[in-house]
């Protein structure tokens, strides 16, 4: 998918930011995610992984707020990564009515529960806090269409594979996993929940 084949509101923001063309990785993954398939996007820092996540999520949600429960989730390593990605999302969601919210361990869980209840479309989350809220029945995930994982190596380093597995058992949706390198342990995702995933590497 070229930048010409995305939502007009995204194209306008890309033009304003002087993004002229997709990176090699974006060229490979954007159209595949748009098709509904599961995807591994593997590339070094600077290959456009974060922007690919932002564009794919907004495209998937058609740039429109719907209902109250999250429809897309992006899993990140920690609070710092969550807030940085939220800032990037807000650049692209500003012309839309999409609602973006972060959850992470350092914030009071009761406050997060109440704020999520007010309505969100895109949830940026650490996996442990997401699972905790879910198993406390404080968040509804039945409307989730797409789960992205940014820099998936952190899942291996933090030994959170079982947390991801529990989430995948509860949420039936499309997955897009991004990483600097494809670790053999990531293959477990494919056998557990990322069935027939496409793997793109640059």
C-alpha positions in Angstrom: 0.0 0.0 0.0 1.5 3.3 -1.0 0.6 6.5 0.8 -1.9 7.2 -2.0 -4.0 4.3 -0.9 -4.8 5.3 2.7 -7.5 7.4 4.3 -7.5 11.0 3.1 -7.1 12.3 6.6 -3.9 10.3 7.0 -2.6 11.4 3.5 -3.1 15.0 4.5 -1.1 14.6 7.7 1.6 12.7 5.8 1.8 15.5 3.2 2.0 18.1 6.0 4.8 16.2 7.6 6.5 15.9 4.2 6.4 12.1 4.2 6.8 11.4 0.4 7.0 7.7 0.2 6.9 4.5 2.3 10.0 2.9 3.7 10.8 -0.6 2.3 9.3 -2.2 5.4 6.2 -0.1 5.4 5.7 -0.9 1.7 5.7 -4.6 2.6 3.6 -4.5 5.8 0.9 -1.8 5.3 -1.0 -3.4 2.5 -0.8 -6.8 4.2 -2.2 -5.5 7.5 -4.9 -3.7 5.6 -5.9 -7.0 4.1 -6.5 -8.5 7.5 -3.6 -10.9 7.7 -1.3 -11.5 10.6 2.1 -9.9 10.1 5.6 -10.0 11.5 7.5 -6.8 10.5 11.3 -7.1 11.1 13.6 -4.3 10.6 16.3 -2.1 12.3 15.7 1.2 14.1 14.7 3.8 11.6 12.9 1.4 9.2 9.5 2.9 10.0 8.0 0.3 12.4 6.3 2.8 14.7 4.8 4.8 11.9 3.6 1.6 10.3 1.8 0.8 13.5 0.2 4.2 13.7 -0.9 4.2 10.1 -2.2 0.7 10.2 -4.2 1.2 13.4 -5.9 4.4 12.2 -6.6 2.9 8.8 -8.1 -0.2 10.5 -10.4 2.0 12.5 -11.3 4.1 9.5 -10.3 7.2 11.4 -13.5 7.3 13.4 -14.5 6.9 17.0 -17.0 4.1 17.6 -18.6 3.0 20.9 -16.7 3.1 24.2 -14.5 0.0 24.3 -11.1 -0.2 22.6 -10.9 -1.5 19.1 -7.1 -1.5 18.7 -4.4 -2.3 21.2 -0.6 -1.5 20.9 1.6 -3.4 23.4 4.8 -1.6 24.5 7.6 -2.3 26.9 7.0 0.4 29.6 5.6 3.8 30.5 8.3 5.7 28.5 7.5 3.8 25.3 3.8 4.1 25.9 3.9 7.9 26.3 6.3 8.3 23.3 4.0 6.3 21.1 0.9 8.2 22.3 2.6 11.4 21.2 3.2 10.0 17.8 -0.4 8.8 17.5 -1.8 12.2 18.5 0.0 13.8 15.5 -2.0 11.6 13.2 -5.3 11.4 15.2 -5.6 15.1 15.7 -7.8 15.7 12.6 -10.0 12.8 13.7 -12.2 12.0 16.7 -10.2 8.9 17.6 -9.5 8.6 21.3 -6.0 7.3 22.4 -5.2 6.3 26.0 -2.2 4.7 27.8 -2.2 2.2 30.6 1.0 1.3 32.5 2.0 0.0 35.9 3.1 3.3 37.4 -0.4 4.8 37.3 -3.2 4.1 39.8 -5.3 1.2 38.4 -8.6 2.7 39.7 -7.9 5.9 37.8 -7.1 4.0 34.6 -10.3 1.9 34.9 -12.4 5.0 35.3 -10.7 6.8 32.4 -11.0 3.8 30.0 -14.7 3.6 31.0 -15.2 7.1 29.5 -14.4 5.7 26.1 -11.3 4.9 24.1 -10.6 3.6 20.6 -6.8 3.0 20.7 -5.2 1.6 23.8 -1.5 1.7 24.3 -0.6 -0.7 27.1 2.0 -2.7 29.0 0.9 -6.3 28.9 0.9 -6.9 32.7 -1.3 -3.8 33.4 -3.6 -4.7 30.5 -4.1 -8.3 31.7 -4.6 -7.1 35.3 -7.4 -4.7 34.2 -9.0 -7.4 32.0 -9.1 -10.1 34.7 -10.5 -7.5 37.1 -13.3 -7.1 34.6 -12.3 -3.4 34.3 -11.9 -3.4 30.5 -13.9 -5.0 27.7 -11.9 -6.4 24.8 -14.6 -8.0 22.7 -14.5 -5.2 20.1 -10.7 -5.4 19.6 -9.9 -5.8 15.9 -6.1 -5.4 15.8 -3.3 -5.9 18.4 0.1 -4.6 17.5 3.3 -5.3 19.4 6.0 -2.6 19.2 9.6 -3.9 19.5 8.6 -7.4 20.5 12.0 -8.3 22.0 10.9 -6.9 25.3 8.4 -9.7 25.6 11.2 -12.2 25.6 13.5 -10.2 27.9 10.7 -9.7 30.4 9.6 -13.3 30.2 6.0 -12.2 29.5 5.2 -14.8 26.8 2.5 -16.4 29.1 0.9 -13.0 29.5 0.6 -12.6 25.8 -0.7 -16.1 25.5 -3.5 -15.4 28.1 -4.4 -12.3 26.2 -4.6 -14.2 22.8 -6.9 -16.8 24.4 -9.3 -14.0 25.3 -9.2 -11.9 22.2 -9.8 -13.2 18.7 -8.4 -10.6 16.3 -5.6 -9.7 13.8 -2.0 -9.4 15.1 0.9 -7.4 13.8 4.2 -7.9 15.6 7.3 -5.7 15.0 10.8 -6.3 16.1 14.4 -5.4 15.2 15.3 -9.1 14.7 13.3 -12.3 14.4 14.1 -14.4 17.4 13.2 -18.1 17.1 11.1 -17.6 20.3 8.8 -15.3 18.3 7.9 -18.4 16.3 5.8 -19.5 19.3 3.5 -16.6 18.5 2.8 -18.0 15.1 2.0 -21.5 16.4 -0.1 -20.1 19.3 -2.2 -17.4 17.8 -0.6 -15.7 14.7 -1.8 -18.3 12.3 -0.6 -18.1 8.6 1.3 -14.9 9.5 3.3 -13.1 6.8 6.9 -12.4 7.7 8.6 -9.4 6.2 12.3 -8.4 6.9 14.4 -5.6 5.7 
